[in-house]
């Protein structure tokens, strides 16, 4: 199996696992993103977000589950570090940098307009607001 096909199948498995069965309430996936090297996957939903490890076993292993942070709409993990950037529907104009191990927000930055997209790398955080990229 090629690498990209395996990654696509893993992403499909995560999306399928997040889909509700007829007996459970609907769970909406707001964002699903790979980190920069493809070794982990973050899935954001109305109930919080989960981080999956893809490199250790070849399957999906939940490494972090944060159901205490509801309505995450945009999320990105910085490589395999403990840093994750996210935006919630409750505060769509606020970018939060979160430490996964400590389970705490370590930095917040508020913008004048709601954030529509974000990306991170080792040097920068890129945020697309409603009318401009900052």
N, C-alpha and C positions, 0 to 999 in steps of 0.2 A: 504494500500500500504506500503510495507517495505521501510525502510530508504534508502537502497542502490538502490532500483528500482526507487524511487522518484528522487534521485540525478542523476541517469543515464538518466532519462527522461528530467530533467532540462538541463543537458549538451547537449542532443540531440536537445532540443528546441533552445538553444543558437546557436549551429552549424547550424541548419536549418534557423534561423533568419539571420545569417551571409551570407548564400548562396544567390547568386544573382537571381533576377527574369530575364526573357528574355529581359526586357527593361532596366536593369541596368548593369553597368560594373561589371566585375568579382571582387569579394572581397575574397582574400585568407586569411584564418585563419592560422597563423603560429604557435600559441601556445594557448592551453586552459588548465588552471590549477585551481584546487581548492586550497584554503588556507589550513593550517594545520588542522583546526577544521571543515572544510566543510561548513562554514557559508558564504563564498563568492567565487566568481569565477572570474578569470581574463582571458580575451580573447585578444590576440595580433594579429594584422594583418598588412598589408601594409599601412593602413590608420591610425595606432595608436593603442591604447588599451582602453578597457572598463573594469570597475569593476562592477560586479553584486552582489547585496545582496540577499542571499538565505534564511536568517533566519527570517526576519520580517513578511513577508506576506505569505510565502510558495510558492511564485512565483518568477519570475525573475524581479528584480528592478535595473535599471542602477543607480549606485550611483556616478560614475565618468566616464567621457568620454574625453579622451585625443587624439584628432585627430591632435594635433600640434606636436606630437612625432611620425614621420612616421617610417615604416619598423621595427617594434619591432619583434624580432624573438624568444627570450626567456624571460620569465617573471615569477615572483613568488611574491606573497604578504605575508607579515609576519602577520599571524593570522588576526585579524581585526584591526590592527594598521594602521597608515597612511604611513607606509613604504613598498615600493615595489622595488624589484631589477629587472633590465632588461638589455637586450643587443639588439642593433639594427644592421641591416644589413649594415648600413652606417659605423659603427665602431664595427665590430664583435669581436675585441679584448679588448673592453672596457666594464667593468661592471659598471652600474650606479645605485645608490641608490636614490630613488625618494620619496619625501614627497607629498602624494596625496592632502592634504589640502592646502599646500602652493603652489602647482603646480610648484615645482622646484627640480632640481637635487641637492642633498645635499652632495654627495660623488661620486667620480669616481676612478676606479682602472684599469690601463691598463696592459694587459698581453702580452707576446711575441707572443703567438699563438691565433688564433680565439677561442672563447668560444663556446663549443658545448652543454653545459647543465649547469643549476645552480639550487641550492636549498638553502633555508634559514631556520633557526630556531632562537630561542631567543638568542643563544650564538654564532652561526657561520654562515658563508656564504660558501657554497661549490661550487667550479667552476671546471668543467671538460673542460680542454683545449684540443687542438688537440692531444697531445701526453702524457699528464699526468694530474692527479688530483692535484689541488693546494688548 
